[in-house]
Amino acid sequence: MKKLDGRIWYGVFAYNKYNVIAQEVEGKNKAFRRWAAMYIMEHNKHRKDLHKLLERGMDHKYFLVVVDVSVDFLNSYDSGYDVEIDISKDTHLIYCRGFDTEEILYQICEELNINPEKFNTSWNVNYILE
């Protein structure tokens, strides 16, 4: 079974230092880019900016989402404009599940055909919903 890279594993499960880890995954709609992201909920429970995205994971240690983000929004964001994401308009939530153990993470990844070895820090995969 594939597992998280050691550096990422330590940042999530040993040192609890990351807010979110993510990886870009293949999506079907070219107007959107798709990411799988795992939020460490201890760091995200009080966030107002992502509340709509994270609300279903509030009772868990971890929350995995697969989310599409509009390419149009990403282009505005990358251009340096002061833009704020509208979760209901600029994203599509494809999948979400709260969980509490590393083992469940690997089960979810297997079910969704996501390679856990490819998770990285959000800034290394240009995941903007951090």
C-alpha positions in Angstrom: 0.0 0.0 0.0 1.3 3.5 -0.9 1.7 5.9 1.9 2.6 9.6 2.5 6.1 10.7 1.8 8.1 10.6 5.1 8.6 14.4 5.3 4.9 15.0 4.8 3.9 12.2 7.2 6.0 13.8 9.9 4.5 17.2 9.2 1.0 15.9 9.5 1.0 13.0 12.0 4.1 13.5 14.2 4.6 17.3 14.4 1.1 18.5 13.4 2.6 21.5 11.7 0.7 21.7 8.4 -2.7 23.3 7.9 -3.3 21.3 4.7 -1.6 19.0 2.3 -2.7 18.6 -1.3 -2.0 17.3 -4.8 -3.3 18.2 -8.2 -5.3 15.3 -9.7 -6.8 14.8 -13.1 -10.2 16.3 -13.6 -12.7 16.0 -16.5 -13.6 19.7 -17.0 -10.9 21.8 -18.6 -12.5 25.0 -17.2 -11.4 23.8 -13.7 -8.3 22.4 -12.1 -8.8 19.6 -9.5 -7.0 19.0 -6.2 -7.3 16.5 -3.5 -6.5 18.1 -0.2 -6.4 16.9 3.4 -7.0 19.6 6.0 -5.7 19.1 9.5 -8.8 20.4 11.3 -7.2 21.5 14.5 -5.6 24.3 12.5 -8.8 25.1 10.4 -11.8 24.9 12.7 -12.1 28.7 13.3 -11.5 29.8 9.7 -14.3 32.0 8.4 -13.0 32.2 4.8 -13.3 28.4 4.2 -16.1 27.6 6.6 -18.5 26.5 3.8 -15.8 24.1 2.4 -14.8 22.7 5.8 -18.0 22.6 7.8 -18.7 18.9 7.3 -15.3 18.0 8.8 -15.6 20.0 12.0 -16.1 16.9 14.2 -13.0 15.1 12.9 -9.2 15.4 13.1 -8.8 15.4 9.3 -10.9 16.3 6.4 -10.3 15.2 2.8 -11.8 17.1 -0.1 -11.6 16.8 -3.8 -12.4 20.2 -5.2 -12.4 21.8 -8.6 -11.3 25.5 -8.8 -12.2 27.6 -11.8 -9.4 28.4 -14.2 -10.8 31.9 -14.7 -10.5 32.5 -10.9 -7.0 31.0 -10.9 -5.9 33.3 -13.8 -7.2 36.4 -11.8 -5.5 35.1 -8.7 -2.2 34.5 -10.5 -2.3 38.0 -12.1 -1.9 39.5 -8.7 -5.3 41.0 -8.5 -6.7 41.4 -5.1 -9.4 38.8 -5.5 -11.4 36.9 -2.9 -12.7 33.4 -3.8 -16.4 32.8 -3.8 -16.6 29.2 -2.7 -20.0 28.7 -4.2 -19.1 30.2 -7.5 -15.4 29.5 -8.1 -15.3 26.0 -6.8 -17.1 22.7 -7.1 -16.8 20.2 -4.2 -16.5 16.8 -5.8 -15.9 14.7 -2.6 -15.5 15.3 1.1 -15.1 13.1 4.1 -14.0 13.6 7.7 -11.9 11.0 9.4 -9.6 10.5 12.4 -6.9 8.0 11.6 -4.0 7.6 9.1 -5.4 4.2 8.1 -8.7 5.8 7.0 -6.7 8.3 4.9 -5.2 5.4 2.9 -8.5 3.7 2.5 -10.1 6.8 1.1 -7.1 7.3 -1.3 -7.5 3.8 -2.5 -11.2 4.2 -3.1 -10.7 7.4 -5.0 -7.6 6.2 -6.9 -5.4 9.0 -5.3 -1.8 8.3 -4.7 -0.9 9.4 -1.2 2.8 9.6 -2.1 2.0 12.7 -4.2 0.6 14.8 -1.4 2.8 17.8 -0.7 2.6 21.1 1.1 0.0 23.4 -0.4 2.5 25.9 -1.7 4.4 23.3 -3.6 1.4 22.3 -5.6 -0.2 25.7 -6.0 -3.2 24.8 -3.9 -4.8 28.2 -3.1 -7.5 27.0 -0.6 -5.0 26.7 2.2 
